[in-house]
Amino acid sequence: MDFGTYIRSRREALSSESAQTGAPEFSLRAVARRLEIEASHLSKVELGRVQPSDAMIANLAAILGEDFDTLMLLAGRVSPELQKVVGARPKLFAELIRELRNAPDKAILRLVREVRDGQW
């Protein structure tokens, strides 16, 4: 899924939820207002016609409750934090990513849990 499609689907899902609970509004106009941009600009981002800035991605992550690094990757970029992590051992991370390319999600989740829990 590309960045714009992901943002739109997430915003629309939150909009449906907020309509039922009375939580903050997530309409295109409401989110654009919170981003301090025109609704037409956000629409262009969602349609893939305009690339968002890193600052906009950070603000969208905060507004939509999403992970900044994930949104950066969806936008075709790598956050400065992930650049440092990968840059410390570029060959190892490149090899790891290539090896994980076709691994099932279940295997990747198991690996993440093992690393997070210190069980390697």
C-alpha positions in Angstrom: 0.0 0.0 0.0 1.3 3.4 -0.8 1.5 6.3 1.6 -1.5 8.3 0.4 -3.8 5.3 0.3 -2.7 4.2 3.8 -3.2 7.7 5.2 -6.7 8.0 3.7 -7.8 4.6 4.8 -6.5 5.2 8.3 -8.1 8.7 8.5 -11.5 7.3 7.2 -11.4 4.4 9.7 -10.8 6.9 12.5 -13.5 9.1 11.2 -16.0 6.2 11.4 -14.9 5.4 14.9 -15.1 9.0 16.0 -18.6 9.4 14.6 -19.8 6.7 16.9 -17.9 7.8 20.0 -17.8 11.5 19.8 -14.0 11.5 19.7 -12.0 14.1 17.7 -13.1 14.5 14.1 -11.0 12.9 11.4 -12.7 14.3 8.2 -10.4 15.5 5.5 -11.1 19.1 6.5 -10.6 18.4 10.3 -7.3 16.7 9.8 -6.1 19.4 7.4 -7.1 22.0 9.9 -5.0 20.2 12.6 -2.1 20.1 10.2 -2.6 23.8 9.4 -2.8 23.1 5.7 -5.6 23.4 3.1 -7.9 20.4 2.7 -7.0 20.3 -1.0 -3.4 19.8 -0.1 -4.1 16.9 2.2 -6.3 15.5 -0.6 -3.4 15.7 -3.0 -1.2 13.9 -0.5 -3.8 11.1 -0.1 -4.1 10.8 -3.9 -0.3 10.6 -4.3 -0.1 13.8 -6.3 2.0 15.6 -3.7 4.8 14.2 -1.6 4.5 15.2 2.1 7.4 16.8 4.0 9.0 14.9 6.9 7.3 17.4 9.2 3.9 16.7 7.7 4.6 12.9 8.1 5.5 13.5 11.8 2.3 15.5 12.4 0.2 12.9 10.6 1.7 10.2 12.7 0.8 12.1 15.9 -2.7 12.9 14.7 -3.6 9.5 13.4 -1.8 7.6 16.2 0.7 5.9 13.8 4.4 5.1 13.9 6.5 7.8 12.3 9.1 5.3 11.0 6.4 3.3 9.4 4.8 6.3 7.7 8.3 7.5 6.5 8.9 4.1 4.9 5.5 4.1 3.2 6.4 7.5 1.8 9.6 6.0 0.4 12.0 7.5 3.0 14.0 6.4 5.9 13.7 8.3 9.2 17.0 9.7 10.7 16.6 7.3 13.6 16.4 4.2 11.3 19.3 5.6 9.2 21.5 5.6 12.3 20.4 2.1 13.3 21.0 0.6 9.8 24.1 2.8 9.2 25.8 1.3 12.2 25.8 -2.1 10.4 24.7 -1.6 6.8 25.9 -4.9 5.4 24.2 -6.9 8.1 20.9 -5.1 7.8 21.0 -5.2 4.0 21.5 -9.0 4.2 18.8 -9.4 6.9 16.3 -7.4 4.9 17.0 -9.4 1.7 16.6 -12.7 3.6 13.3 -11.5 5.2 11.9 -10.4 1.9 9.9 -13.6 1.3 9.5 -14.7 4.9 5.9 -15.1 6.2 4.7 -12.4 8.6 4.5 -15.0 11.4 8.3 -15.7 11.1 9.1 -12.0 11.1 6.9 -11.4 14.2 8.6 -14.2 16.0 12.1 -12.8 15.2 11.0 -9.3 16.4 9.7 -10.8 19.7 12.9 -12.7 20.2 15.0 -9.6 19.7 12.8 -7.4 21.8 12.8 -9.9 24.6 16.5 -10.5 24.4 16.1 -14.2 23.5 18.7 -14.7 20.8 
